[in-house]
Amino acid sequence: MGCWGMGLTQSDEFCEVYDQFMEAYNEGKEVSDITAAILEQYHEEFNDSDGVMHDVYFALAKAEWICCAQSEMILSKVKYIIENDLNIDFYRELMANESDLKLRRKNLQIFWDKLQTPRKSAKKRVSPPKRTVLDKGTLFWYKKRSNYFAAIVLDIVNRSFLVALSEPLNVAPKTTDSVLNARARTASWFDLLLSEKQIHIVNIIDIKESYNGRAGIYFNADIGIYYCGNCGSNQQWDGCNDHNNHWIFPNMTLRDMLSAENLPVTLYRGN
């Protein structure tokens, strides 16, 4: 268990349990089922006498309160832990000093008092964004800040996607030619699961070439994926700041990327 303060939310267990609960809640699952599933998961490793379980119950209590679905079982567990100073004793074992323990006790009482006042309305469920997995040969564009970027999915190897990206553009490349004629900036392998709101598909073209072994990745059924080195993530599609760590294609367009020979096998080091 990791904690970084005396607040109720300042522990790994509390945050993980609460986030797990709300994720399941937003997926439409019943509160009682979520609580039961989380407790079953933790009881496989801990019993209720373990201090780690305190934050599990605290997080469940807050989540149920937020969702206007408080259960007597969770409330009684929290009440017992707080009234008998069990959590204070646990934090004392974690070497908290008396000043910290005083603050912790105060925060626990505030938390308990809050649980005694039911919310007027349950937290609305937030539907998770739809995710799209792009096919090989997909031409698309996306916008980041004030710039537009063209992109091609060149290959898919064992659920990793090789994407060639353009230099920043002033206008959205909404045609096949405008995507293919965009100047290439970088190419890298991504776990390409994107929100539908982030991407704008222009076309899907037929790409027959295999890029396995290109741009720093090689897949073999016996050894799995072997990375020679690449840089990038689906959160940084405008490329990396360090030009020594990503692919550089001077004077090439995305159309040139349709030939696997134009992607190096080993990492190209820029000047």
N, C-alpha and C positions, 0 to 999 in steps of 0.2 A: 504494500500500500504506500502511495506517495501523497504527502500533504504539504502545502506551502503556506498555510495560515490557519487561523482559528475560525474562519468563516465556514458556514455549512457547505458551501460549494467549493471550498478550497482543498479538495482531495480528488485523487484519480478515480477512486471507486464511485464517489458521488456523481462526478461528471459523466463517467462511462455508463452508469446505470440510468441516469436521467436521459442522456442522449439516446440510449438504446430504447428506452420506454417511448420517448416522443417520436422516434422514427417509426416504431411499430404502430403507434397511435395514428400518425399521419397516413399510414398505409391502410387504415380502416379497421384495425383489430380492436376487439373489446378490451376495456381496461382490466377486467378481472383476469382475462386470458394472458395479457401482457405481464401482469404482476406474478401470476403463477409460473409462467415460463422463466422469468428472470430469477425467481427464488429457486426454482428447480435447478437452474444453471449454477447458481452460487452454492447451493447445498451439496452439489457434487464434490465440492472442495472444502467448504467450511461448514461448521455448525453454528448455531445461534450464540454460542458462548465466545466465538471469535470476534475480536474487536472490528475486524474488517466488515462484518455484517451490520455494524451500526450505520455506516454510511449507505449501505444498500437499502436499509429500511428508511433512512432519512430521505433518500432520493425517491424511493417509491411513494413515500408519504407526500412529498411535494408534488410529484407528478399526478398522483390521484387527486390531490387538492386542486391543482390547475385544471384538471379535467372534470371537476365536480363529481367525482366518483369515489369518495373516500370509503375505505373498508375498515370495519371494526378491528380486524386482525392486525392490520398495519398500524393503525392508531394505537392499539394496546401495546404493541411491540415498542413503538417509539416512546410512549409514555413510561413504560417500564425502564427503558434504557436511560431516559433523562432523569426520572425521579430517583433512581438508585445510583446516580453518578457513574454508571458503568462506562460511559464514553469518556468522562473525565479521568477515570482510572486508566483507561486505555491510552489516552494521550499522555498521562503521567509516565506510563511505561515507554512511551515514545520520546521521553526526555523533555517534555514541555515544562517550562518553568511555571511558578505559581501565578505570575502575572498573566501569562498566556492562558492558563487554565481558568482564571477568573473571567477572561474575555470569552473563552469558549463556553463556559457555563452561561454567561449572559446571552450569547448568541443562540444557544440551545433553548433557553426560555423564551426568547423572542420568536423563535421558530415554532415552538409548541403553541404559544398564544395565537400565532397566525393560523395554525391548523384548526383552532377552535372557532374561527370565523369563516364559514363557508363562502365561497365565491358566488356571485350572483349569476354568472354564466360560465359555461365550460369553454375552455380554449378551443377555437375553431381548428378543425383539421386542415392542414396545409398539404395539398396534393403534391407529391414529388414531381419534378419536371420530367417530361417524357424524354427518353434517351434514344439516340439513333446510332446504329452501327453502320458505317459507310461501307459500300462495296468497293472492290478493286476496280479502278477506272473511274471513280467518282470525281468529277470536277466541281469544286465549290468555292465559295468565298465567305469571309467572315470579317467583322469589324472589331478593331480593338482601339480604344480611345478615339482619335480622330482619323485613323488610317484604316484602309482596306487591304486585305491580303487575299491573293488567289492561292489555290491549293489543289493538288492531285493526290489521290490515293494510288500509289504505284504498285503496291503489293501487300498481301496479308500472309504472314508466316506465323503459324501457331498462335493466333489471336493477337499478334502484334501488327501494327499498321505502319508501313513506310509511306510517309507523306512528304511531298516536295512543296515548299512554300516560296512565295514570291517576295520581292522587295515591297516596302510599303507603297500603296497606290493612293492616288487622290480621289478616284471614283471607284465605285463598286464594279468589278468585272462580271457583267451579267450575261456574257455570251461565251460560247466555246472558244472562239478565237481570242477574245480578250483575256481569258484565263491562260490559254496555251502560250500566248505571246508575251505574258508578263515575265519580267526578268527574274530569274531564279535567285533565291537568297540562301536557302539551306534545305537540307533533307534529313529527316531523322525518323526513328521508330517511336511510335506512340501507342498507348492504350486508348484507342480512339472511341471513347464513349462520351458523346456530347449532347448537350441540351439542343432540342430542335430549334430553340430560339437563337442559338449561337451560329448556326450554319445555314447557308443558302445554296442548295444544290443547283448547279447550272446544267449538267449533263452527265451521262455515264458512257464512257467510251470503252472499246475493247482493247485491253492490254494483255498480250499473250506472253510477254517476256517474264522470266523469273528474276527477282532481285535478291533472292536468298544468297547471303554472302556479301551483299553490297551495303555500304553505309554503316559498317560496323556491327553487323549481326549475321550470325550463321546458325541455321537450325538443322539438327540431325536427330532422327528418331531415337537413336541410342543415347546421345549425350544431352539432348534437349537443346535449349538456346544458349549460344555462346556469344557474348557481347565483346566486340573488340574495342568499343568506345564510341559513344555518341552523346549528344547533349540535346535536351529539349523535353518539354512536357506539354500536355494539352492546356496548361495554364499559361504557357509562355510561347505562344505560336508566333510571336513577332521576332523570334530568334533569341540567341544568347548574347549578352554584352561582351563576353570574352570570345573574340573571333578565333582564338587558338583552340577552342573546344567544340566548334561545330563546322559543318560542311560549308565550303565556300565554292561557288561556281561562277567565276568571272566571265562575263560576256555570254552567258547561257540563258535561255528562256526555259520556262516549264515544258515547252514542247521538246526541248533537247533531253529532258529527263525521261522521255518515253523510250529512250534507248538505255538499257541497263549498263552499257559500256561507259556511259558518261558519269556513272556513280562509282567512286573509288571503292576498292575492297578494304583498304587500310585508311586510317584517319589521316586526312590532309591537314597539315599544320600551316596555318597562315603566318604571315610575317608580322 
